[in-house]
Amino acid sequence: MLSDPAPDAPVIVSDEPGSFPRGVFLDRHPALIRRMLDAFPYPPEQRDALAALLRESTGGVIAPLAADAPGRERWDAWGLPEHVGRSWLQAPFLWAESFFYRRLLDAVGWFGPGPWQGVDPFRPFKLADLDTTEADEERAALDRLATRPVDEQAAALLHGSLWGNRADLGFRMGAGQPADGRTGSPVIVDDSDALWRLLPAGAPSTVYLVADNAGRELVPDLLLADHLLRHGRAARVVLHVKPHPYYVSDATTADVLDALRHLTASTAHRAAHAAGTRLWTALGDGVLEVRAHPFSCAPLPYADMPDDLRADFSRATVTLLKGDLNYRRLVGDRLWPATTPFAARTAYFPGPVAALRTLKSQVIVGLDARTEHALDASAPDCAWRTAGTHAVIQVRP
């Protein structure tokens, strides 16, 4: 039973004027749909369905899924009946945002039947992220990193995974980077030493890595997995991805394969090519395994995970959860006091757990009071919580 130090912490919703969640619904979602309409020649049926979803989600109430919609029973179990007829902006932000993406897939015909079945509406954006100057520079950085001591490589790759598509910064960050909000470091909690203690070299460890985004954010996750396997900090890595497109850039199995092809195609960059080849082989040998559980697209916290997923995570030496959405689901998408202990919020999790997260939403736990005060003083609008400028590596052994 999870012991909440602040059981009455408010659930984050989207109806507060000027708030980050409200901006997601009223600004980000309309911009996303405009990008999708530019990226695909959707026929009138899909275009009309997207327009209807936008009208409903920005100023209407939540409508049910069709009676024959794929996964309808699952969504009913995830709380859909209690939210039908409720304003989108007054429903819990995590729940409503997740349901928006489920409805978006219906609108474009992802679930079919029909010619648009299985066509990822976000794929052009994911692929474009790998075809950039920055992506090429990051592959070149691997060649330079390969000349450094192994421990320095480990620290750099961990920070590369932490920062996602700011991985170029991660490759410049080595051991000893100050992790103190009062000194201006962007890493405001750094439990990386505790993480490495859980993964001693030579131990037959099994690392579970719950991925976040595709493209340039997935590549450093895969490079970290390669390092763990290559240097004996893990005997096996299990990569959890989404079973279908979700939250624009969330990684699916297809995105894993695209990222590996991006690495193996890097013939001009020996380290990237070698890492991609090793990972490709590891997949074939079962040393690296990809899994996609339906609960990965649930609108609920991990505290509500089903028994089979709980049993799966319990087999891990440590589970690494990547990114902001996984963090919200790990600790609960509520306005916790920032000093709420991370260990208390994750006590329910079946085994050691670590969060590698760049801050892009309001929720945060595990800060000391002085760090919180310094951050609030530096940004009275609390933009440090949402701007992606700060990060945490938090571990509960």
Secondary structure, DSSP 8 states (H G I E B T S, - for coil): ----SSTT--B--S-STT-HHHHIIIIIHHHHHHHHHHHS---HHHHHHHHHHHHHHHHSB-----TT-TTHHHHHHTTHHHHTTSBTTTS-HHHHHHHHHHHHHHHHTTT-SSTTTT--TTHHHHHHHHSSHHHHHHHHHHHHHTTS-HHHHHHHHHHHHHHGGGHHHHHH--TT----GGGT-SEEEE-HHHHHHHS-TTS--EEEEE--B-GGGHHHHHHHHHHHHHTTS-SEEEEE-BSS--TTTB-BHHHHHHHHHHHHT-TTSHHHHHHHHHHHHHHHHTSEEEE--GGGG-SS-GGG--HHHHHHHTT-SEEEEEHHHHHHHHH-SB---TTS-HHHHTTTSSS-EEEEEE--SS------HHHHHHHHHH-TT-GGGTSS--EEEEEE-
